[in-house]
Amino acid sequence: MNVETIETTIEFWPKWQNEVINGLYPLRRLLNGSDHSAVFLTECKAQDVATAAIKIVPAERVTLAQLLHWKTAADLSHPHLLRLLDAGLCQLGGRQFLFVVMEYADQTLSEVLLQRALTADEVQEMLPPTLDALAYLHGKNLVQGQLKPANFLVVNDQLKLASDTVRPAGEPRASIAEPSVYDPPEAENGRLSPGGDIWALGITMVEALTQRVPASPDEQSATAWLPATLAPTLVDTVRRCLSHDPGSRPTAIDLQAQFKPAPPASGAAAPQAVTRDAPVPAAPPPESPKQRALAPIIAAVLIVLAAAAWTGLRLFQSHPKTPLPAASTVQPSSQQGPRTAAAPLQTPDLSAPPEASAPLATAKSRKTKPAPPRPASRQPDQPVQLTDTSPSVVHEELPVVPRSASETIHGHVRVTVRVIVDRSGNVVDALLENPGPSSYFARLAKGAAGKWRFVPADNEDTREWLVRFEFARSDTTAHAAPARP
């Protein structure tokens, strides 16, 4: 394909929205496009999937063997591989294309890395499902083929690897993409191998931890980019994955054993603490009735604190590594640089579910002065009135914001959700158009937007609306507007 043809392809991707592939797959909205391919939002009625993604590739960029690879991947069944629903040939604008229909992913690792690096704990949490999927593929003499952050996907809070790149091991390397840092040194020989997946995993780990990839990776330069405080286990793992000798790299099964240790043997005695050198403490004084009464309360507080700490370890959270500043306004995350806080211990993390700290806040308020009466519109169990109600909206749904959550807001938190509405007026899909600075409030907004209803329109199969939510300490407001094509 010459340069002129490439430019024409990129220009025409958006114009093919609303086309229907083979009478089955409507191209609802362009998700992303390049000179090589484009991905649109679609549906798969044959398998009762209301929201799916369809990738189309110009036939001149690939061979028909690609269809066989997709058919092979569609027969795979693993919880951490993206499910392929269909594949085939089609025509658009007089040109032939190959297409593949797959599960729709909520997020990719590459999108997370635009905002922040992962912690070592998050990387170690990411490895077991990744290695499970790789071990499954390698056991079938297949490779993932293009392991990189864009192909680490999240579907309903579950990590999955892209499967449209799956190829047989030993096959000549495809020439559809330019050589990259994710390709192992032996890629010059043009053969795909499980060792190449392990090399790409090492590069991805470096990028996940630092938001950078080594320009000319070798065992020294790649690991030199890692944070000095990183656990030695990950440094050693990266170094072994990036060995220039494929035979020296660990296998997926080797790494599984490292990051998913076997449970203790049945009947084994639990390790005992060494106490022979410790001083024998004096017997505690008898508890008073007041102390006995406070014991259950103290235990409950400790449980709540432990639960709150655990929620911070979830994979691919969108919160920054530093707390949000106590500023008068909060800008959208896509426009923010690194955040700092003058008093981080007093600034809560908006991305962690604040319900975990609600009992503590309530108990504290009871011990101090009573809270002033709140307007009825601010009660968590009552919807807040909208500031702007469109005549096309039949039913509005506002997020239920706990009081403990609203009190963490400084200024305003704005979230925009794009909803896809069928001809009956029901929302069939909700996508975060602008998630704002807090993944917690983004989840509240997305859940509420999915429950809106609009006036039926018999002349359109689907329509798109933007529902804009604004969270503040005093209230929550929202309004809807038609999405521009």
C-alpha positions as CSV (number, residue, x, y, z in Angstrom):
1,M,0.0,0.0,0.0
2,N,1.5,3.3,-1.0
3,V,1.5,6.5,1.1
4,E,-1.4,8.0,-0.8
5,T,-3.6,4.9,-0.2
6,I,-2.7,4.9,3.6
7,E,-3.7,8.6,4.0
8,T,-7.0,7.9,2.2
9,T,-7.7,4.9,4.5
10,I,-7.2,7.0,7.6
11,E,-9.3,9.8,6.3
12,F,-12.2,7.5,5.4
13,W,-12.4,5.5,8.7
14,P,-14.8,7.9,10.4
15,K,-17.0,8.2,7.3
16,W,-17.8,4.5,7.5
17,Q,-19.7,4.9,10.7
18,N,-23.3,3.6,10.4
19,E,-22.3,1.2,7.6
20,V,-23.3,-2.4,8.3
21,I,-20.8,-5.3,7.7
22,N,-22.4,-8.2,5.8
23,G,-25.8,-7.1,7.1
24,L,-24.9,-8.2,10.6
25,Y,-22.5,-5.8,12.3
26,P,-23.3,-2.1,12.4
27,L,-20.3,0.2,12.7
28,R,-21.6,2.3,15.5
29,R,-18.7,4.4,16.5
30,L,-15.0,4.6,15.6
31,L,-12.9,3.6,18.6
32,N,-9.5,3.9,17.0
33,G,-7.9,3.8,13.6
34,S,-4.5,3.6,11.9
35,D,-3.0,3.0,8.5
36,H,-3.3,-0.7,9.2
37,S,-6.7,-1.2,10.7
38,A,-9.7,0.4,12.5
39,V,-11.8,-0.7,15.4
40,F,-15.5,0.2,15.7
41,L,-18.2,-0.4,18.3
42,T,-20.7,-3.0,17.1
43,E,-23.0,-5.7,18.3
44,C,-23.3,-9.5,17.8
45,K,-26.9,-10.6,17.9
46,A,-26.0,-14.2,16.9
47,Q,-24.3,-14.6,20.3
48,D,-26.5,-12.2,22.2
49,V,-23.7,-9.7,22.8
50,A,-25.1,-6.2,22.8
51,T,-21.8,-4.4,22.9
52,A,-18.8,-5.8,21.0
53,A,-15.8,-4.5,19.0
54,I,-15.1,-5.1,15.3
55,K,-11.6,-4.7,13.7
56,I,-11.4,-4.3,9.9
57,V,-8.1,-4.6,8.0
58,P,-7.6,-3.8,4.3
59,A,-7.2,-7.1,2.5
60,E,-4.0,-5.9,0.8
61,R,-2.3,-5.5,4.1
62,V,-2.7,-9.2,5.1
63,T,-3.1,-12.6,3.6
64,L,-6.1,-14.8,3.8
65,A,-4.2,-17.0,6.3
66,Q,-5.1,-14.3,8.8
67,L,-8.7,-15.6,8.7
68,L,-7.4,-19.1,9.7
69,H,-5.6,-17.6,12.7
70,W,-8.7,-15.8,13.8
71,K,-10.8,-19.0,13.5
72,T,-8.2,-20.9,15.6
73,A,-8.2,-18.2,18.2
74,A,-12.1,-18.2,18.2
75,D,-12.0,-21.8,19.3
76,L,-9.8,-21.1,22.3
77,S,-11.5,-20.9,25.7
78,H,-9.6,-19.3,28.6
79,P,-10.8,-16.7,31.2
80,H,-7.8,-14.4,30.5
81,L,-8.0,-14.4,26.7
82,L,-10.2,-12.0,24.9
83,R,-13.1,-13.9,23.2
84,L,-13.4,-13.7,19.4
85,L,-17.0,-14.0,18.2
86,D,-16.7,-14.1,14.4
87,A,-14.4,-13.4,11.5
88,G,-14.7,-13.1,7.7
89,L,-14.5,-11.0,4.5
90,C,-16.4,-7.8,3.7
91,Q,-16.5,-4.9,1.3
92,L,-16.5,-1.2,2.1
93,G,-16.4,1.6,-0.6
94,G,-15.5,-1.0,-3.3
95,R,-12.5,-2.3,-1.4
96,Q,-12.2,-5.7,0.3
97,F,-11.5,-6.0,4.0
98,L,-11.0,-8.8,6.6
99,F,-12.9,-8.3,9.8
100,V,-12.9,-9.9,13.3
101,V,-15.6,-9.4,16.0
102,M,-14.5,-9.6,19.6
103,E,-15.4,-8.8,23.2
104,Y,-15.4,-5.1,24.0
105,A,-12.8,-4.1,26.6
106,D,-13.4,-1.3,29.1
107,Q,-9.7,-0.3,29.4
108,T,-6.2,-1.1,28.3
109,L,-2.9,-1.0,30.2
110,S,-1.6,1.5,27.7
111,E,-4.4,3.9,28.7
112,V,-3.5,3.6,32.3
113,L,0.2,4.3,31.6
114,L,-0.8,7.6,30.0
115,Q,-1.8,8.7,33.5
116,R,0.6,6.9,35.8
117,A,3.0,4.0,36.3
118,L,1.9,0.8,38.1
119,T,3.2,-0.1,41.5
120,A,5.3,-3.2,42.0
121,D,2.3,-4.8,43.8
122,E,0.0,-4.1,40.8
123,V,2.5,-5.6,38.4
124,Q,2.8,-8.7,40.6
125,E,-1.1,-8.8,40.7
126,M,-1.1,-8.6,36.9
127,L,1.4,-11.5,36.4
128,P,-0.6,-14.6,37.5
129,P,-3.5,-14.1,34.9
130,T,-1.0,-13.1,32.2
131,L,1.1,-16.2,32.8
132,D,-1.9,-18.4,33.0
133,A,-3.0,-17.3,29.5
134,L,0.5,-17.6,28.1
135,A,1.0,-21.1,29.6
136,Y,-2.3,-22.1,28.0
137,L,-1.3,-20.8,24.6
138,H,2.3,-22.2,24.7
139,G,0.9,-25.6,25.8
140,K,-1.0,-25.6,22.5
141,N,2.1,-24.6,20.5
142,L,0.6,-21.1,20.0
143,V,2.0,-17.7,20.9
144,Q,0.3,-14.4,21.7
145,G,2.6,-12.7,19.2
146,Q,2.2,-9.0,20.1
147,L,2.4,-8.7,23.9
148,K,2.5,-5.0,24.8
149,P,0.4,-2.7,27.0
150,A,-2.2,-2.0,24.3
151,N,-3.0,-5.8,24.3
152,F,-3.5,-6.0,28.1
153,L,-7.2,-5.4,28.4
154,V,-9.7,-5.2,31.2
155,V,-13.2,-6.7,30.6
156,N,-15.6,-6.4,33.6
157,D,-12.7,-5.9,36.0
158,Q,-10.9,-9.0,34.6
159,L,-7.5,-8.9,33.0
160,K,-7.4,-10.5,29.5
161,L,-4.9,-10.6,26.7
162,A,-5.8,-9.8,23.1
163,S,-6.3,-13.0,21.1
164,D,-6.6,-11.6,17.5
165,T,-2.8,-11.7,17.4
166,V,-2.5,-15.4,18.3
167,R,-0.3,-17.4,15.8
168,P,1.2,-20.9,15.7
169,A,4.7,-21.1,17.2
170,G,7.4,-21.4,14.5
171,E,5.4,-19.4,11.9
172,P,7.2,-16.7,10.0
173,R,6.8,-13.3,11.7
174,A,4.1,-11.2,10.0
175,S,5.2,-8.0,8.3
176,I,2.1,-6.0,9.0
177,A,3.8,-4.0,11.7
178,E,7.2,-2.2,11.9
179,P,9.8,-3.8,14.1
180,S,9.6,-2.6,17.7
181,V,11.2,-2.8,21.1
182,Y,8.7,-5.6,22.0
183,D,10.3,-7.9,19.3
184,P,13.0,-10.2,20.7
185,P,16.6,-10.1,19.2
186,E,15.9,-13.3,17.4
187,A,13.0,-11.7,15.5
188,E,15.4,-11.1,12.7
189,N,15.2,-14.7,11.9
190,G,11.4,-14.2,11.3
191,R,10.0,-17.0,13.5
192,L,7.5,-16.7,16.3
193,S,8.3,-18.5,19.5
194,P,7.1,-18.7,23.2
195,G,10.4,-17.1,24.1
196,G,9.4,-14.0,22.1
197,D,6.3,-13.6,24.3
198,I,8.5,-13.8,27.4
199,W,10.8,-11.1,26.0
200,A,7.8,-8.9,25.3
201,L,6.5,-9.5,28.8
202,G,9.8,-8.2,30.2
203,I,9.6,-5.1,28.2
204,T,6.0,-4.5,29.2
205,M,7.0,-4.9,32.9
206,V,9.6,-2.2,32.5
207,E,7.1,0.1,30.8
208,A,4.4,-0.6,33.4
209,L,6.8,0.3,36.2
210,T,8.4,3.4,34.7
211,Q,6.0,4.5,31.8
212,R,9.0,4.2,29.5
213,V,10.5,1.5,27.3
214,P,14.3,1.1,26.9
215,A,15.4,2.5,23.6
216,S,18.0,-0.3,23.0
217,P,17.0,-2.9,25.6
218,D,19.7,-5.2,27.0
219,E,19.9,-6.9,30.4
220,Q,21.7,-3.8,31.9
221,S,19.9,-0.9,30.2
222,A,16.4,-2.3,30.8
223,T,16.8,-3.0,34.5
224,A,18.7,0.3,35.0
225,W,15.4,2.0,34.2
226,L,13.6,0.3,37.1
227,P,13.0,2.2,40.4
228,A,15.8,1.7,42.9
229,T,13.2,0.7,45.5
230,L,11.8,-2.1,43.4
231,A,11.5,-5.6,44.9
232,P,14.6,-7.7,43.9
233,T,12.2,-10.4,42.7
234,L,10.9,-8.2,39.9
235,V,14.4,-6.9,39.0
236,D,15.6,-10.5,38.6
237,T,12.5,-11.5,36.7
238,V,12.9,-8.7,34.2
239,R,16.6,-9.4,33.7
240,R,15.9,-13.1,33.0
241,C,13.0,-12.3,30.6
242,L,15.3,-9.9,28.7
243,S,18.1,-12.4,28.2
244,H,19.4,-12.2,24.6
245,D,19.6,-16.0,24.6
246,P,16.1,-17.3,24.2
247,G,17.1,-20.6,25.9
248,S,18.0,-18.7,29.1
249,R,14.6,-17.0,29.4
250,P,12.2,-18.6,31.9
251,T,9.1,-20.2,30.5
252,A,5.6,-19.1,31.4
253,I,5.3,-22.2,33.6
254,D,8.6,-21.3,35.4
255,L,7.2,-17.8,36.2
256,Q,3.9,-19.3,37.3
257,A,5.6,-21.2,39.9
258,Q,7.4,-18.1,41.0
259,F,4.4,-15.8,41.3
260,K,1.8,-18.3,42.2
261,P,3.3,-20.4,45.0
262,A,1.7,-23.7,45.8
263,P,-0.5,-23.8,49.0
264,P,1.0,-25.4,52.1
265,A,0.7,-29.2,52.2
266,S,-2.4,-30.6,53.9
267,G,-1.9,-31.2,57.6
268,A,1.4,-29.2,57.8
269,A,1.9,-27.5,61.1
270,A,1.7,-23.7,61.0
271,P,5.0,-22.0,61.8
272,Q,5.4,-21.0,65.4
273,A,6.8,-17.7,66.5
274,V,10.2,-17.8,68.3
275,T,9.6,-16.6,71.9
276,R,12.4,-18.1,73.9
277,D,14.5,-14.9,73.8
278,A,11.6,-12.6,74.4
279,P,11.0,-11.2,77.9
280,V,8.0,-12.7,79.7
281,P,5.4,-9.9,80.0
282,A,3.7,-9.2,83.3
283,A,0.2,-10.4,83.7
284,P,-2.2,-7.7,82.4
285,P,-4.5,-6.1,85.0
286,P,-8.1,-7.2,85.0
287,E,-10.3,-5.4,82.6
288,S,-12.8,-3.0,83.8
289,P,-16.5,-3.2,82.7
290,K,-15.8,-0.1,80.5
291,Q,-12.9,-1.7,78.8
292,R,-14.9,-4.9,78.1
293,A,-17.7,-2.7,76.6
294,L,-15.2,-0.9,74.2
295,A,-13.5,-4.1,73.0
296,P,-16.1,-4.9,70.3
297,I,-16.0,-1.3,69.0
298,I,-12.2,-1.3,68.7
299,A,-12.3,-4.7,66.9
300,A,-14.9,-3.3,64.4
301,V,-12.7,-0.2,63.7
302,L,-9.6,-2.4,63.0
303,I,-11.6,-4.5,60.6
304,V,-12.8,-1.4,58.7
305,L,-9.2,-0.1,58.5
306,A,-8.0,-3.4,57.1
307,A,-10.7,-3.4,54.5
308,A,-9.9,0.1,53.4
309,A,-6.2,-0.7,53.0
310,W,-7.0,-3.8,50.9
311,T,-9.0,-1.9,48.4
312,G,-5.9,0.0,47.4
313,L,-4.3,-3.0,45.8
314,R,-6.9,-3.6,42.9
315,L,-5.4,-3.9,39.5
316,F,-5.4,-1.0,37.0
317,Q,-7.0,1.5,39.3
318,S,-7.0,4.9,37.7
319,H,-6.0,6.9,40.8
320,P,-2.7,8.7,40.8
321,K,0.1,7.5,43.2
322,T,0.0,10.8,45.0
323,P,-3.2,12.1,46.8
324,L,-5.3,14.7,45.1
325,P,-4.5,18.3,46.1
326,A,-6.9,20.3,48.2
327,A,-7.6,22.7,45.3
328,S,-10.6,24.8,44.6
329,T,-11.3,22.9,41.4
330,V,-10.4,19.5,40.0
331,Q,-9.4,19.3,36.3
332,P,-10.0,16.3,34.1
333,S,-7.4,13.6,34.4
334,S,-6.4,13.9,30.8
335,Q,-5.2,17.5,31.4
336,Q,-3.4,17.0,34.7
337,G,0.3,16.5,35.3
338,P,1.7,14.9,38.4
339,R,-0.3,15.7,41.5
340,T,1.1,16.8,44.8
341,A,-0.6,17.6,48.1
342,A,0.5,20.0,50.8
343,A,-1.1,17.8,53.5
344,P,-1.4,14.4,52.1
345,L,-2.5,12.8,55.3
346,Q,-5.6,14.9,55.3
347,T,-6.5,14.5,51.6
348,P,-8.6,11.4,50.9
349,D,-8.1,9.3,47.8
350,L,-11.2,9.8,45.6
351,S,-10.6,6.6,43.6
352,A,-11.0,4.3,46.6
353,P,-14.5,3.4,47.6
354,P,-15.2,5.8,50.5
355,E,-17.9,3.6,52.0
356,A,-15.2,1.7,53.8
357,S,-14.5,4.8,55.9
358,A,-18.1,5.8,56.4
359,P,-18.6,4.1,59.8
360,L,-15.6,5.8,61.2
361,A,-16.8,9.2,59.9
362,T,-20.2,8.7,61.4
363,A,-18.8,7.6,64.8
364,K,-16.5,10.6,64.9
365,S,-19.3,13.0,64.2
366,R,-21.3,11.5,67.0
367,K,-18.5,12.1,69.5
368,T,-18.1,15.8,68.4
369,K,-20.8,18.2,67.6
370,P,-23.8,17.1,65.6
371,A,-23.6,17.7,61.8
372,P,-25.8,20.6,60.5
373,P,-29.0,19.5,58.7
374,R,-28.4,18.7,55.1
375,P,-30.8,19.6,52.3
376,A,-33.1,16.8,51.1
377,S,-31.4,16.8,47.7
378,R,-28.1,15.7,49.4
379,Q,-29.4,12.6,51.2
380,P,-27.8,9.5,49.7
381,D,-31.2,7.7,49.4
382,Q,-32.9,10.5,47.5
383,P,-32.2,11.5,43.9
384,V,-30.9,15.0,43.3
385,Q,-32.8,17.3,40.9
386,L,-31.3,17.9,37.5
387,T,-30.2,21.3,36.5
388,D,-31.3,20.8,32.9
389,T,-33.9,18.3,31.8
390,S,-34.1,17.7,28.1
391,P,-37.6,17.0,26.7
392,S,-36.1,13.9,25.1
393,V,-35.3,12.4,28.4
394,V,-38.0,10.2,29.9
395,H,-36.2,9.0,33.0
396,E,-33.2,10.5,34.8
397,E,-31.0,8.5,37.3
398,L,-28.6,10.3,39.6
399,P,-25.8,8.5,41.4
400,V,-26.3,7.7,45.1
401,V,-23.3,9.5,46.7
402,P,-22.7,8.7,50.4
403,R,-22.1,11.6,52.6
404,S,-18.6,10.4,53.4
405,A,-17.8,10.5,49.7
406,S,-19.3,14.0,48.9
407,E,-17.2,15.5,51.8
408,T,-14.0,14.4,50.0
409,I,-14.8,16.7,47.1
410,H,-12.9,20.0,46.7
411,G,-14.6,22.1,44.0
412,H,-16.3,20.0,41.4
413,V,-15.8,16.5,39.9
414,R,-17.1,16.3,36.3
415,V,-17.7,13.1,34.5
416,T,-19.2,12.6,30.9
417,V,-20.7,9.3,29.9
418,R,-21.6,8.5,26.3
419,V,-24.8,6.3,26.2
420,I,-26.0,4.4,23.2
421,V,-29.8,4.3,23.0
422,D,-32.0,1.9,21.0
423,R,-35.1,2.9,19.1
424,S,-37.2,2.1,22.2
425,G,-35.3,4.7,24.2
426,N,-33.4,2.3,26.4
427,V,-29.7,2.6,27.0
428,V,-27.9,-0.4,25.6
429,D,-24.4,0.7,26.4
430,A,-22.6,3.3,28.5
431,L,-19.0,4.4,27.9
432,L,-16.9,6.8,29.8
433,E,-16.3,9.8,27.5
434,N,-14.4,11.8,30.1
435,P,-13.9,9.9,33.4
436,G,-12.6,12.9,35.3
437,P,-10.0,12.6,38.0
438,S,-11.6,9.9,40.1
439,S,-12.3,6.3,39.1
440,Y,-14.8,6.0,42.0
441,F,-17.1,8.9,40.8
442,A,-16.6,7.7,37.2
443,R,-18.0,4.3,38.2
444,L,-21.0,6.0,40.0
445,A,-21.7,8.1,36.9
446,K,-21.5,5.2,34.4
447,G,-23.8,3.1,36.5
448,A,-26.4,5.8,36.8
449,A,-26.2,6.7,33.1
450,G,-27.0,3.2,32.1
451,K,-30.4,3.6,33.8
452,W,-31.6,6.7,31.8
453,R,-34.4,6.4,29.3
454,F,-35.1,8.6,26.3
455,V,-38.1,9.3,24.0
456,P,-38.5,6.4,21.5
457,A,-37.4,7.1,17.9
458,D,-38.7,4.7,15.3
459,N,-36.6,6.2,12.5
460,E,-33.2,5.4,14.1
461,D,-31.8,2.0,15.2
462,T,-29.5,3.6,17.7
463,R,-28.7,7.1,18.9
464,E,-25.9,8.5,21.1
465,W,-26.3,11.0,23.9
466,L,-23.7,12.5,26.3
467,V,-24.8,12.6,29.9
468,R,-22.7,15.0,31.9
469,F,-22.6,14.6,35.7
470,E,-21.2,17.2,38.1
471,F,-20.4,16.1,41.7
472,A,-20.0,18.7,44.4
473,R,-20.2,18.7,48.2
474,S,-23.6,20.3,48.2
475,D,-25.3,18.4,45.5
476,T,-25.0,16.3,42.3
477,T,-26.4,17.5,39.0
478,A,-26.6,16.1,35.5
479,H,-28.0,16.9,32.0
480,A,-28.0,15.1,28.6
481,A,-27.3,16.4,25.2
482,P,-27.2,14.6,21.8
483,A,-23.7,13.5,20.9
484,R,-22.3,15.1,17.8
485,P,-21.4,12.7,14.9
